[in-house]
Amino acid sequence: MKTILSIVSVSLIVLASCGGNNNVQEPEYRDIRNIRLINLGPLESTAGVDLVYYNPNNFGVQVATARGDIYIDNNFFGRFDLDQKVQVRKRSEFILPAVVKVDMVGAVKNQRELYKKKEALVRIEGTATVKKAGFSKVVPIKYERMENIERFRTLVSTNGQ
């Protein structure tokens, strides 16, 4: 019984030290790297992408799952899922390898607009499950910023090659 109470007490202290709103900072988005086509299909294509973030916190976590929707200029582009669990160290950059299912019908329909622009509003909405000391928490993923869309064009234009 004392062992169980000790484990629970230590776990609660760890969570309390990591979970206080004043101490926890959101990861900082850094870059999108290594966009690659995995599978080309007429209705849906699959792409791989590495999302680079920085953890400004004084503790690490494990990102167990992440998924959500990607919009370019408020048009649905596709859905993403985390490809594998990721260990995030304290105060360091980390890479989230994601698999993106691209909606080819919508992408081809909006392809003309994509070619006219150098930048577009990229919006990501989803959730991630992070784990620390045996406990997990679902956190929202929200991102919105103007991005150079040259890298995204290659996913759409390969359909015509």
Secondary structure by P-SEA (a helix, b strand, c coil): caaaaaaaaaaaaaaaaacccccccccccccccccccccccccbbbbbbbbbbbbcccbbbbbcbbbbbbbccccccccccccbbbbbcccbbbbbbbbbbcaaaaaaaaaaaaaaccccbbbbbbbbbbbcccbbbbbbbbbbbbccaaaaaaaaacccc
